[in-house]
Amino acid sequence: MTTASAGLGVSGPGGGFLEPVMIRIPGQWFSMGCETGRDDEKPVHRVWVDSFELAAYQVTNAEYQFFLSATHAAAASCCMDPNFNHPQMPAVAVSWNEAMAYCQWLSGVTAKAYRLPTEAEWECAARGGAEGSAYPWGDSPPESLPDYANRWKNGPESVGRYAPNAYGLFNVGDNVHEWCADWYDASYYRYSPERNPQGPADGARKASRGGSWRHHIKVSRNAARSSIPPQLQYADYGFRIARSLTT
């Protein structure tokens, strides 16, 4: 039998893991990129993304602790800091390599194929079905969000505190940067395939999406891209997991 845990996930048999709440994102065409954004967001191009599932929340400390305990992996030093260690805060200072290891571990214990989302999947989901929207909630500026001036002072906040986007995704675009599966290439949109783009074959940096508590502007636009090398661990980097749907 499985049980809900704090409304953010489902505990596995014996309590050995927390399985995330997953949201089905419908397959669709959408316009990826932004003509008024940075050069790496251009050109705007039509992309098809197959239907898939994306976690409603960023992976939390409570979820990630099961992985650390099961694999005897070391937690990041900031995990002892009260600004980062609440069970419902997103797990931070997780490298891309560690995020991938988590996906592989969770896939093994659940017999479900969890993974990181692609950039195209992330942007499609963030838009919530609204073509051309600047932010997950629409086009109004981040400063219009509830309590914006009082949030994210010294670290991320617990996930799910404020309203989700139209697909039911919480904190998409804010709180912490989220790793994507793709290698990063600033010019990728010039040669990206139309259907289910996976990013370039190789590179030096892994793509990430979404805003961060650490930045002056705390919420990122839907089309904004970021990247760092996959081995780095930063206190404003976390992740959200995805799952392909069988046809």
N, C-alpha and C positions, 0 to 999 in steps of 0.2 A: 504494500500500500504506500502511496505517496501523500505527502502533506504540504500545504502551503506554508511558506516561511516569510513572515512579515510583509506579505503581499507582493514580494519581489521575485519569488522563485518557488520551486517545488523541490522538497528534499527527497533524495533517493532512498531505496531500501536500506535500512540500517543507518541512515543519516550520513552516508559516505560522500555525498555531493549535493549541491543545489543546482537544479536544472532551471535555466532561465525561462521567463515568460517570453514566448516568441509571437511575433506579429507577421501575418501573411501580407506581403507586398505584391500586388497584382502585376503580371507581365504587361509591359507597355512601351510605347515610344515616348521619348521626351527630349527636349532641347537641353543638351549638356553644355555647360560653360557660361561665360558672361562677356559680352562685347565691351562693357565698360569696366571690367575688372583688370587684373594683372595680365601680362602677356601670356602666362602659362594657362590662362582660362580661355584662350582664343585658339581657333575660331569656335563660335557656337556651332554645334553639329548635332544632328538627329541620331539618337542611339536607342536601340531596342534592348531591354533587359527582361529576361525570363522571370516569371514569378518565383519568389524565394521568400524565406523567412528571416527576419531580423529581430534581435532581442529588443524588448521594450525599454530596457535599461542598460546603461553601461555596467560592465562586470564589477561587482561590488567586492569590498574586502571580505565580507562573509562568504561569498562564493569562492573567491580566490584562495582563501585560507584552506579550504578542503584540498585544493591542488597542492599547495605548499606542504601540507601535512602528509599527503599521500606519496609525494615524490621526494620528500626531504630536501626540497629546494630552499635556498636562503631568501628571506624577505628583504626588501630594500630597507636601508637604514631609517628612512623617513617614516616607516610604518609604526614606529614607536612614538611619533609626534602626534599629539592630540588634534593637530590641524589636518591630519590625514588618516587617522586610524579608526574612525567610527565604522562599525560593521556595514552601514548602508552608504558610506561614501564609496566612490569608485576606487578600485585598486589602481595605484599610481606607481610611477618609477618601474613600469613593466616594459621591458624591451620588446621589439617586434618578435625576436626569437622566442622570448618567454611567452608572449601572447599566442604564438603558434603552438608551443609546447602545451599550453593550457587547452587549446582547441583539440589537440590530439589526445590528451588525457581524458577530457570530457567525452569525446567521441568514443573512446574505449570503454568507459564505465557506463555509458548510456546506450551503446550500440546505435548511435545516431551520428551522422556526419556533420559535425560542427566545424566552422572555419571562420576566417576573417572575411568581411565583405570587400568587394572590389570598389574602386572609386566610383564607378558608374552606378553600382547598386546603392552605395551610400548616398550619392547626390539625388538619385531618383527617390529614395525613401525620405530623405530630408524635405524634399519639395512637397510631399504629401498629396501628390496629384495636381498641384497648382502649377500650371505651366508658366515658367518665367518668373516665379516668385523669388524675391531677394533673400528672404529668411524663412525658416520653417513655419512661421506664423503668418507670413505675408510680406508686405513691403514697408511697414512702419519701422522706425529705427529701434535699435536695441534698448535705448533709454526709455522707450515706452513700456517695457516689460514691468510687471509688478515687482516692487522692491528692488529695482535694478541697482540703485545707488548703495544699497546696504548688503548686497550679496557678494560672495567670493572675496572676502577681505584678505584672508591669510591662507586659503586653500580651497579645494572644491567643497561643494555642499552635498549632503545626502541626496541620492538620486530620487527622482519622482516627486519632488516637493511642489512643483508647479505644473501647469497644464501641459499635456502632450501636444504633438502636432496632429494633423488630420488623420494620420495612420495609427495614432496611439503610441508614438515613440516619445519617450521622455528625455530631456536634456540633449536632444539632437541639435548640434550646433553650439553647445555651451558646456561648461564645467571642466572638461579635459579634452585635449586632442585625442582622436580615436584612430588607432592604426587601421590601415587598409591592407589588403593582400598584395597590391601591385607594387612593382618597382616604379620609381618616379622618374619621369622625363618631362622637362618643361615644354618640349615641343611635341608631346605625344598626340595631342588633338589634331595635328596636321596629317597623321597617318592612322589614327585609331580606326579599327573596324566598326561597322555599323551595329553589329549584333554582339551583345555580351562582351565588350572589351575587357581584357584581363591585364592591361598594362604591357610595357615592353618586356622582352625576354630576360633582360638582366639590367643591372645598374649598380649604383653605389649607395642610393638612399631609398627608403621605403616611404610610400605615400601615406599621408594622414589627413584627416578631415575634422572639422569642427573647431570651436573656439576653446579658450582656456581661461581659467581663473587668474592666471598670471599676467595676462595682457591688459593694456589700457582699455581697449574695446573687448569686452568679455565674450561676445557672441560672434561667431563667424557667419558670413554669408553662405548660402547653399553651394555656390560654385567655387568658393575659395579653396585653394589647395595648399598643402604644406608637406614637408618631408624632412626626415633626419636619417642617419645611418641606422641599420636594424639592430645593432648591438647596444645602442645608447639607452640609458634609463633616466628620464626626466620626471620631476614631480608634477608636471602638468600633462603627462601622457598616460592614457589608459586605453581601453578598447571595448568594443561591443561586438558580439559574435553573430554569425549568420548561419543559415543552413539551406542547402539546395532542396528543392522539391522534386520528387520523382514524378515522372509523367507516365 
